Amino acid sequence: MGWYEFKPYVPVAQRRAQAAKEVAKRNKKGPPCSPVNIEGKSIAATFWGKAWCTNLEGYSDFANRLPRGRTYVRNGSVIDLKIEKGRIKALVSGSELYEIRIDIAALPAHTWAALKKQCAGKIGTIVELLQGKLSKAVMETVTDRTRGLFPKPKEIEMSCTCPDYAGMCKHIAATMYGVGNRLDSAPELLFTLRCVDHTELIEQAIPAAPLANPSGPAIAADDLGAIFGIELGGAEAAPPTPPAQKKPTARAAVKKPAAEKKTPAAKRATTKKPAAPKKKSVPKKG
C-alpha cells in the first residue's frame, strides 16, 4: 500500500478531542472505557510491567514499529484497554478511532508444569509473587525468553482496523506497551492472559499435609486484602464470650417468727428500776 493511500496526519489535540467524544458515547451505551494513563516518563514502573516491556523490545520482529507505539501510548492515544483470558482488546485514537484485537496463545501445559516445579517452595505469598519480590532465580525463571510466562511472537495474532497492513502497526504497538502499564496495577492479568492460575505457584510452597507441619507457610488474609482491595476479616476478632454462669436458684424465704407482743405489766417489769441495796443495821452500845 502506498503512502498516498493513508489518511492525513491529525494533531494530537484534535485526536484527543475526538477520542473524548467517542469515549463519552461508548460509556453511555455499554461498559465504561478503561484508558491507559502514563504518569511520568516511564511507561511501566513495577517488576511485571517493566519485564513485559523489556520482553517486547527484545524481539527483532517488532523493533521498527515500537518507537511510534511508545509515542502513541505516552500521549494518551490508548483510550480503552481490556485484558481477558487469551485476548487483548483496545481502542486507539489515530486519524480516527481504531479497534485492536490481539490473541495470545495459552501457555503450554508442559511449560506451566515446569515453571511450577522450578518455583516450588521459593515463593512464600501472593504478595511476593504479584509485587515481584522474588529471588533472582525465580525472576529469571518466570521471565525467561523461551520458557517463561511472556508470549513469543509466534504465539501472538494481531489485527487493527487501520489501513496499515504491517504485522504490527503503531496502534498495536501502543496497545502492547499499554499492557505493560496495566500490569503495574494488576499484575495478575498476565496470568489471566496466558490462561493459567497464579495461585498454583503459591500452592507449591504449602505443605501437602498441613497437620503434620502446622508451622508451614500460609497465605495471610491481610496480604490478600492488600492486593485485591477487599476487606477480609474486618475489625479485630472479639475475645471469646465466657460461658454463662448458672444463676443460683432462689431459696425459699424463711419467715422469721413474729415478735411476741408484750403486755403492759411486762413492759413495766422491763422498765422497773432496780431496788436500792439495804443498809446494814449497827447495834447500839449499852
C-alpha positions as CSV (number, residue, x, y, z in Angstrom):
1,M,0.0,0.0,0.0
2,G,1.4,3.4,-1.0
3,W,1.8,6.3,1.4
4,Y,-0.7,8.3,-0.6
5,E,-3.5,6.0,0.5
6,F,-3.1,6.8,4.2
7,K,-5.2,9.5,5.8
8,P,-3.6,12.9,6.6
9,Y,-1.9,13.5,9.9
10,V,-4.2,14.6,12.7
11,P,-2.7,16.8,15.5
12,V,-2.6,15.2,19.0
13,A,-5.0,17.8,20.5
14,Q,-7.6,17.1,17.8
15,R,-7.2,13.4,18.2
16,R,-7.8,13.7,22.0
17,A,-10.9,15.8,21.5
18,Q,-12.3,13.3,19.0
19,A,-11.4,10.4,21.3
20,A,-13.1,12.1,24.3
21,K,-16.4,12.4,22.4
22,E,-16.3,8.8,21.3
23,V,-15.4,7.6,24.8
24,A,-18.4,9.5,26.3
25,K,-20.7,8.0,23.7
26,R,-19.4,4.4,24.4
27,N,-19.6,4.9,28.1
28,K,-23.3,5.6,27.8
29,K,-24.0,2.6,25.6
30,G,-22.0,-0.1,27.3
31,P,-19.2,-0.9,29.7
32,P,-17.0,2.1,30.6
33,C,-13.7,2.6,28.7
34,S,-10.5,1.9,30.6
35,P,-7.8,4.2,29.2
36,V,-4.1,3.9,29.6
37,N,-2.7,6.9,31.5
38,I,1.1,7.2,31.7
39,E,2.3,9.2,34.6
40,G,5.9,10.4,34.4
41,K,8.5,9.4,31.8
42,S,8.4,5.6,32.3
43,I,5.7,3.5,30.7
44,A,6.0,0.9,33.4
45,A,7.3,1.2,36.9
46,T,7.0,-2.2,38.6
47,F,8.6,-5.6,38.1
48,W,5.9,-7.2,35.9
49,G,5.3,-4.0,33.9
50,K,9.0,-3.5,33.2
51,A,9.5,-7.2,32.4
52,W,6.7,-7.1,29.9
53,C,8.1,-4.1,28.1
54,T,11.7,-5.5,28.2
55,N,10.5,-8.7,26.7
56,L,8.5,-6.9,24.0
57,E,11.6,-4.9,23.0
58,G,13.7,-8.0,22.8
59,Y,12.0,-9.3,19.7
60,S,13.5,-8.1,16.5
61,D,10.2,-8.8,14.7
62,F,8.7,-5.7,16.4
63,A,11.7,-3.4,16.6
64,N,10.8,-1.0,13.7
65,R,7.3,-0.4,15.0
66,L,7.8,0.1,18.7
67,P,9.1,3.7,18.7
68,R,5.8,5.1,17.3
69,G,3.9,2.9,19.6
70,R,5.7,4.4,22.6
71,T,4.8,7.9,21.4
72,Y,1.1,6.9,21.0
73,V,0.8,5.3,24.4
74,R,2.5,8.3,26.1
75,N,0.3,10.9,24.6
76,G,-2.9,9.1,25.8
77,S,-3.9,7.6,22.5
78,V,-4.9,4.2,24.0
79,I,-8.4,5.2,25.3
80,D,-9.6,1.8,26.1
81,L,-7.7,-1.4,27.1
82,K,-9.1,-4.7,28.3
83,I,-7.1,-7.8,29.1
84,E,-9.0,-11.1,29.1
85,K,-8.3,-14.8,29.0
86,G,-6.1,-15.2,25.9
87,R,-7.1,-11.9,24.4
88,I,-6.3,-8.1,24.5
89,K,-8.8,-5.6,23.1
90,A,-8.1,-1.9,22.7
91,L,-9.4,1.3,21.2
92,V,-6.6,3.6,19.9
93,S,-7.0,7.2,18.7
94,G,-5.3,8.0,15.4
95,S,-6.6,9.8,12.3
96,E,-9.8,8.2,13.6
97,L,-10.5,5.6,16.3
98,Y,-9.1,2.1,15.5
99,E,-10.1,-1.2,17.1
100,I,-7.3,-3.6,18.0
101,R,-7.6,-7.3,18.9
102,I,-4.6,-9.3,19.9
103,D,-5.0,-13.1,20.5
104,I,-2.4,-14.7,22.8
105,A,-1.9,-18.4,22.9
106,A,-2.4,-20.2,26.2
107,L,0.8,-21.1,28.0
108,P,1.6,-24.7,27.1
109,A,0.8,-27.1,29.8
110,H,4.3,-28.6,29.9
111,T,5.8,-25.1,30.2
112,W,3.5,-24.2,33.1
113,A,4.2,-27.5,34.9
114,A,7.9,-26.9,34.5
115,L,7.6,-23.4,35.9
116,K,5.6,-24.6,38.9
117,K,8.3,-27.3,39.6
118,Q,11.1,-24.8,39.3
119,C,9.3,-22.3,41.7
120,A,8.3,-24.9,44.2
121,G,9.0,-23.7,47.7
122,K,10.6,-20.5,46.5
123,I,7.5,-18.1,46.6
124,G,6.0,-17.6,50.0
125,T,2.9,-15.5,49.4
126,I,0.8,-14.0,46.7
127,V,2.1,-10.6,47.7
128,E,5.7,-11.7,46.9
129,L,4.6,-13.0,43.5
130,L,2.5,-10.1,42.4
131,Q,4.7,-7.4,43.7
132,G,7.8,-9.0,42.1
133,K,9.6,-9.6,45.4
134,L,11.2,-12.7,44.1
135,S,14.6,-14.2,44.4
136,K,16.9,-13.8,41.4
137,A,16.5,-17.4,40.4
138,V,12.7,-17.2,40.4
139,M,12.8,-13.9,38.4
140,E,15.0,-15.4,35.8
141,T,12.7,-18.4,35.6
142,V,9.4,-16.6,35.1
143,T,10.9,-14.0,32.6
144,D,12.9,-16.5,30.6
145,R,12.6,-15.7,26.9
146,T,11.8,-19.3,25.8
147,R,10.5,-21.0,29.0
148,G,8.9,-18.1,30.9
149,L,5.4,-16.5,31.1
150,F,5.7,-14.0,28.3
151,P,4.3,-14.8,24.8
152,K,6.7,-15.3,21.9
153,P,5.9,-13.6,18.5
154,K,4.6,-16.9,17.0
155,E,2.1,-17.1,19.9
156,I,0.6,-13.6,19.1
157,E,-2.0,-12.9,16.4
158,M,-2.7,-9.2,15.9
159,S,-5.3,-7.2,14.0
160,C,-6.2,-3.5,13.7
161,T,-8.8,-1.7,11.7
162,C,-6.3,0.9,10.4
163,P,-5.2,0.8,6.8
164,D,-1.6,-0.2,7.7
165,Y,-1.3,-3.9,6.9
166,A,2.1,-4.4,8.6
167,G,2.3,-7.2,11.2
168,M,2.5,-4.7,14.0
169,C,1.2,-1.2,13.3
170,K,1.8,1.7,15.7
171,H,-1.7,1.3,17.2
172,I,-0.9,-2.4,18.1
173,A,2.5,-1.4,19.4
174,A,0.9,1.3,21.6
175,T,-1.6,-1.4,22.8
176,M,1.2,-3.8,23.7
177,Y,3.0,-1.0,25.7
178,G,-0.3,-0.3,27.3
179,V,-0.4,-3.8,28.6
180,G,3.0,-3.2,30.4
181,N,1.5,-0.1,32.1
182,R,-1.7,-2.0,33.1
183,L,0.4,-4.8,34.7
184,D,1.8,-2.2,37.1
185,S,-1.6,-2.0,38.8
186,A,-3.0,-5.5,38.0
187,P,-0.1,-8.0,37.6
188,E,-2.4,-11.0,37.9
189,L,-3.7,-10.1,34.4
190,L,-0.6,-11.6,32.9
191,F,-1.6,-15.0,34.3
192,T,-5.2,-14.4,33.1
193,L,-3.8,-13.6,29.6
194,R,-1.8,-16.8,29.5
195,C,-4.8,-18.9,30.8
196,V,-3.1,-20.1,34.0
197,D,-3.9,-19.7,37.7
198,H,-1.2,-17.7,39.5
199,T,-2.2,-19.2,42.9
200,E,-0.8,-22.6,41.8
201,L,2.7,-21.2,42.1
202,I,1.9,-20.4,45.7
203,E,0.4,-23.9,46.4
204,Q,3.7,-25.4,45.6
205,A,5.1,-23.7,48.7
206,I,2.4,-25.1,51.0
207,P,2.9,-28.5,52.6
208,A,0.7,-31.2,51.3
209,A,-0.1,-32.4,54.8
210,P,-0.6,-29.2,56.9
211,L,-1.4,-31.2,60.1
212,A,2.0,-32.9,60.0
213,N,3.7,-29.5,59.8
214,P,1.4,-26.8,61.3
215,S,4.2,-24.2,61.3
216,G,4.5,-24.3,57.5
217,P,4.0,-21.1,55.3
218,A,0.5,-19.8,54.8
219,I,-1.2,-17.0,52.9
220,A,-2.3,-14.3,55.2
221,A,-5.7,-12.7,54.8
222,D,-4.2,-9.3,55.2
223,D,-1.9,-10.0,52.2
224,L,-4.9,-10.9,50.1
225,G,-6.8,-7.8,51.1
226,A,-3.9,-5.5,50.3
227,I,-3.7,-6.9,46.8
228,F,-7.4,-7.1,45.8
229,G,-8.6,-4.1,47.6
230,I,-11.1,-6.1,49.6
231,E,-11.5,-6.3,53.3
232,L,-11.0,-9.8,54.7
233,G,-12.0,-10.4,58.3
234,G,-12.9,-6.8,59.1
235,A,-12.2,-5.5,62.5
236,E,-10.2,-7.4,65.1
237,A,-11.9,-10.5,66.4
238,A,-13.7,-10.0,69.7
239,P,-12.5,-12.1,72.6
240,P,-14.5,-15.3,73.1
241,T,-17.5,-14.9,75.3
242,P,-17.1,-16.7,78.6
243,P,-19.7,-19.4,79.3
244,A,-22.7,-18.1,81.1
245,Q,-22.7,-18.9,84.7
246,K,-25.7,-20.5,86.2
247,K,-27.8,-18.2,88.4
248,P,-28.2,-19.5,92.0
249,T,-31.7,-20.9,92.4
250,A,-33.9,-18.8,94.6
251,R,-34.1,-20.2,98.1
252,A,-37.5,-20.2,99.8
253,A,-37.7,-17.3,102.1
254,V,-37.6,-18.3,105.7
255,K,-40.2,-16.4,107.7
256,K,-39.0,-15.1,111.0
257,P,-41.3,-15.7,113.9
258,A,-43.3,-12.7,114.7
259,A,-42.1,-10.8,117.8
260,E,-44.2,-11.6,120.8
261,K,-46.4,-8.8,122.0
262,K,-45.5,-7.6,125.5
263,T,-48.3,-6.9,128.0
264,P,-48.3,-3.6,129.8
265,A,-47.2,-5.4,133.0
266,A,-44.3,-7.0,131.2
267,K,-43.3,-3.7,129.8
268,R,-43.4,-2.2,133.3
269,A,-41.3,-5.1,134.6
270,T,-38.6,-4.5,132.0
271,T,-38.6,-0.8,132.7
272,K,-38.7,-1.1,136.6
273,K,-35.7,0.4,138.3
274,P,-33.5,-2.0,140.3
275,A,-34.1,-1.9,144.2
276,A,-31.5,0.1,146.2
277,P,-29.3,-2.1,148.4
278,K,-30.4,-2.5,152.1
279,K,-28.4,-0.8,154.8
280,K,-26.8,-2.9,157.5
281,S,-28.1,-2.2,161.0
282,V,-25.4,-1.2,163.5
283,P,-26.0,-2.4,167.1
284,K,-26.3,0.3,169.7
285,K,-23.9,0.5,172.6
286,G,-25.3,-0.1,176.1
